[in-house]
Amino acid sequence: MRERGFGGRGIATYMSLLLATVPGGLAAMPAHAQRSENEARNFEIPAQTLRSAITEYGRQAGVQVTAGTSLLEGKRSSAISGRLSPAEALSRLLAGTGLTWRWIDRNTVAMEVAPRVSDGAIQLGSVRVEGANASGVRSGNGLSASNSPARTEGTGSYTSSALTIGKSEQSLRDVPQSVSVITRQRLEDQNLRTLTEALGQATGISVTSFDANRASYSSRGFEIDSLLVDGVPINNGNDDVNATASPDMIMYDRVEVLRGPNGLFQGAGNPAASINLVRKRPLANTSLSAAISAGSWNNYRGEIDITGPISKDGRLRARLAGAYQENDYFYDVVHQKRSAIYGVVESDLTPDTLISIGGAYQWLDGPSGQNIPFYSGGIDIGLPRSTYLGLAWTYYNFRNRYAFAEVKQRLSGEWKITALANYTRGLSNSNGGGISGDVRLGIDPQTALGNWGVSTPMRDYRSLQLGFDVFANGPFMLFGRKQELIFGATTRTQRGGYNMLSGRRIGTMNIFDWNPYIIEEPPLNTAIFMAPVYSSKQSGIYGSLRMNPVARLKLILGSRVSWWKRESRYNPDAVWAFGSSSQRESDVVTPYAGATYDLTETLSLYASYSDVFQPQDGLTWDGGGLKPIVGSNYELGIKGAFFEGALNASLAFYKILQRNRAIPDPEHPCVNGFCFSISGGEVRSQGIEFDISGELVQDLQIAAGYTYNDNEYTHDRDSSGDPTKREGSIFHTGTPRHLIKLWATYQPQARLNRLSVGGGLNYQSSFFSDWGTAILRQGGYALVSLRAGYKLSDSLSLSANVDNLLDKRYWAKFGNVGGSNQYGQPRSFTVTLRGNF
């Protein structure tokens, strides 16, 4: 039976009757369970489907529930209202459902069908207390993230009943923005092994891969310049992309995607999307999972993941996961080795205190990209996709370290306080070379000659980030209803830099006669070309009020006050050296407002507004910094939670306005190589997003999304103050106007229940890159994927995946006519053996 959890969602059946069957009544229960059952609280839950009633009850009572999916189908709850004990409230809520329950721990219960005697009366079973699981081991104090309703591993679902991206658990339907979740099941079904691969399947997200291990992500026409890890922001800007590789997904339970700005909890940034990576956490029961796979281009990978209690009473739990992979690529010469190891330990220090400590290490020894050039004028040379125009010894190596700590403390009533700390350190080295064309003119079609030499190597490209976040959340009564308040403070610091050494141009060569083995790796040219060092700090205080003034209406009002500064300096002995620079922004207020209104038990309307704030680099004539980019985001939509939450869908309409973007200073043109700017540019992005995920019909899991985006420069002037050719044109040319992503898996539970089949389609319309002398354009294309799986036993399964089934030839990334262009991956195969014990 597939299990679905409802963390913070409590349930019991006929509680008062059940307590009477326990010898000694309440006295037979542990003291903490008695307190939980006797504390009277205010409940306000209308009659509705049992699944949605459980969700709302859990939010008001603060109890975690696990239940088989089929137990809740077709059942409705009774209405409850007033100040009641949890036991009495649950008894009224579940009257007539025919379900009973058992205690897992203080805050967790499991549902099951109540047995019946011969006359049809319900036979209430015994109650298991003290948090004992089937093995007699205590399973936690209810604060662990493994008990969250948002956890997706083991659910078999392509959707989740909740999100954690907003500091507390919320159903997808209650978030007044377009959201989706890439679940653990999808990660495994589609062999999504890195964040780049996962986001390539996410609704509304465009991915641009620089090479095998680095990528940038965008949404709604804007770059995603930071990520969240368990809700704590880390930078994902240009400097850090070069210092860190795409994270391995062996460490994570799911990826939560909130499209549009999230300035309330994330601070300064582009109004693109918030990507929250949610780490795996220790489980209460011992389990082991492992997988081995083999695929095209000698692609071999192994994974292992073990978790469970490490103390007899179950209060101390741990998890250890790791992966190792070696592979060639569809282009010649290159080879990669990558590995990741992740560990976490959590402890119930008291029944109301949970502490978690963990870390990870990821290393990669890999190649750079293909670096395919074009003929002058942007004409495709027509080189085979297997072409590699680098030198054989070219490398781009990464060493990334992660550490985190988290403390959760339950306070009086239902309040709790959470403190988190994240440490991220990235280090990379690169060296290499190859053949390329002139960045403005490309390859001469008459001579086919390109420049070749040793490229400019990056040495000790480093980034160190520290992030801290502490917040409190809990309910209070207003308008006779329970409301929720969240408030907290956050800070993150970042330091980094790199040493760029001088490269060497050696000569010219015919592009069709390139030899990657033409020279051996030479000694490094130690002349420093550029050596910048940078640091930044961002702090903020925030608060959010989630109100339920009337039965169908929910409001979210919030605001954040931010402080931001950035400093940079250069080595004066370098060939290319600038002076120091410093920027600072203080007391920046970013408000947020949202509302949802339930039209029916399954459909809700929503609307939201948020401010946009983004500091920017640039030189002004008077020596001051540019004003930050500011703007607004508006979003309207409709959401649905169907089949009692097994399927989620949304339709969103959005509009983003940005102003104060840097444009040339009309009164002060460039002087001695320095160009000056003013804050005056404006852009607009608007569009539609549709997302659906979950069980569409019985046994069919689906994840599908459609995005339409229209973005343009609405105000852009040259140094004379006249409109540039960009005004009225697309400002993010790498964003396709239409984006469709679809994946589905059919797993029958009756006949042929050992077999599963799946498939998907990714389509995007055309995109282009304009370098002034030429336009590189990729037409619209579709990629088809297939999967077949077979259960060898209850513990072992075998699957085969085919990506780009039709072997479509396309460009995955544009650089310029001289190079930095990369083909998309041809058809590939992967076979995976997976075990769960």
C-alpha positions, 0 to 999 in steps of 0.5 A: 500500500502506498503511504501518504503523510500529512505532517502537522495534520492530526487524526484520530477516530472515536477518541473518547470511545477508544480511551475508554478501552485502554486499561486505566484510561488516560493514566495508561498513556504517557504523560506527554500524550495525555497533555496533548489530548487534554489541552483545549484548543480553538477549532474551526473546520467546516464539513468537507472531504476527509483528506482536506479536513485532516489537513486543516485539523493537523494545521490547527492541532499540530499533529502528524498523520500517515495514512494509506491513500485508499483509506481517505477516498470517498469519505467526508468529515463532520463540521467542528467548531469551538474550543475543544480538546484534540480528542473530542475534536477528532471524535466529532470530525471522524464520526462515521468514517469507520477508521481507527488509529494508533500512536506512533509518537507524541505528535504522529498517528497512523490511520487504519480501518477499524475491525468489525465484529459479527453484528457490524459494530466497530471493534476498536483495537489497542493503542500503541503509545510511547512513539513505538513503531513496528520494531518497538523503536521510538520514532521521534518527537514530531519536529523532524523534517522526515515527519513533514507532509511535504516529504516525498520519498516513499509516496510514489507520487509526482506531487506533494501535499505541502511546501516548506519554501515559506518557512512553514508547511503550506498546501500548494493550494494555499500559496498565492503564487505558481508553485510545483514540486519535483518529487523523489519519485520523479527524480528516480523515474527520470534519472535526474541526477543533478540539479541541472537535470532536475530543473530541466524538467521543471515547469517554467524553468530554462536551463543554459549549460556552460559545460558538463557541470555548470549551468545557469537557470532562468524563469519568466525572462530573468536569471535565477541568481540565488538558491535556497537550501532548506529555506536558507538562501545561497548565491548562485551568481556568475562568480559562484557558478564558476566555483561550484558544480551542479549539486548531486541529487543523492542528497535531496528529497525534493526540489520545490519551485516557486515562480516569481519573486520571493523577496520576503524570505530571500531578500535581494534578487531577480524576480525569476523564481525561488528554487528550494533544495530540501535535504533528506533526513533520517527516518525512524525505521532502518532502511537501505536503498541502492542503485547501479546503472549503465548507459550510453558513452560508458556512463556508469553510476552507483548509489547507496542510501542508509538510514535509521535509529542509532540508539536503542530508544530511537532518539538518535537517528542518522542517514548516510548517502553517497554516489559515484559516477564515471562517464564519457560524453557524446563528444570525443576525447573527454571523460569525467569522474564525479562523487558525492557523499552526504551525512546527517545526524539528528537527536531528540534532545527533549520531547520539545527539542530537535537538533540536526547536524550534517554535511556533504562533500562533492568532487568532480574531475571533468571537461569543459564544453565543446566550444563549437564556432560558426561561420561569419554571419552566423552560418552553421558549420555543420560539424558532427555532434561528436566534435570536440575542439578543445585540447585533450588535457583540458580540465575543469575540476571542482571541490565543493563542501557543505555543512549545516545545523538546525535546531527546532524548539517547541514553545508553549501552545503550538508555537515553535522557533527554528534556527538554521545555519548553512556553510557552502564552500566552492573551489575550482581549477581549470586549464585548457585550450583549443581552436575557435573563431574570432568572437565578432567574425567567426570562422572564415568560410573561404579558409576555414581557419580558426585561432588556437592556443592555450586558453586563459586558465582559472586558478583557485576560483573560490567562494565561501558562503555562510547563511543564518536564519532564525524564525518563530511561527505559531497561531493566535486567535482573531475573529474567532479563528486561528491565524498564523504569524511568522517573524524572523531574521536572516543574514548571509555573507559571501567571500570569493575571488580567483586568479586568472593567468595569462593564456597563449595564442599559438597560431591558426589551423583549419577547423576541419583538421583540428587535433586535440592531441596537438601539444602536451600540457605546457607549464602554466604561464604564471603572469597574472591577467586578473585577480579580483577579490569580492565580498558581500553581506545581506541581512534582513528582518521579516514578518508574515501574517497568514489570516483566515478572516472568514471561512473561504478567504485566506490573506497573507501580508508580509514585509522585509527590511534589508541591508546589503553591501558589496566590496571588490578589489583587484591585484594592482600587479595584474595586467588588467586591474581596476580600483576598489569599489563599494556598494551599499543599500540600507533599510530597503523595504519589500512588501508582499500581499496575497490572497486565496479564496475557495470557490469550491472544495477543490478550486481556489482563486488567488492573487499576489503582489510583491516588490522587486529589489536588485542591487547592480554593478556599474560606474556613474560619472560622479563616482557613486553607485547605481540605484538598485533595480526595483519593480513590481510583480503581479500574479492572478490565478486559479488552483485546484486540489483534486481527488482529495489532494492526489492531484494539484493543478494551477493556472497563473497570469503574471506581469513583472515590471522592472526599472532603474536598469543600467543604460549608457549615461547620455551626458558622459560617454566612455572615457579612456576605456571606462563607460558610465551609466545611469539608472533609467532602463525599464523592462516588462515580462508577462505571461501564462503558466499552467502546471499539473502534477499527481495522480490524474487517473488511477495508477497514472502519475503525471507532471506537466507544465506549459509556459508562455512568456513575452518579455521586452525592453520598454525603455532603453536609450543610447548615450545620446538619449535616443531609443536604441534598437533594443527598445521594444525588443526581447531583453532575455533572448534565451527565454523561449516564448513557449515551453512545454514539459510533460512526463507521465508514468503508468503503474497498474496496481492490479493486473500486470502490476510488476510492469510500469511504463512512462514517457515524456515530451519537452518542447520549446519554441525558438530562441536566439543570441544577438552579438551585433555582427550575427544572430545565432538562432535555434528553431523550436524543437521537441525531445521525446523520452521513454521509460519501462520498468519491471519489479523483479521482487518486492525489493528489486526493480529494473528500468530502462530509459531512453532520452531524445528518442528521435535523436533530434539535432539541436543547439543547447547553448549559444555563446558567440560566432567565435565559439562557446556554443554547445550541441544538445545531447543525442539519443541516449540509453540508461538501464538501472537496477534499484533495490529498497530493503 
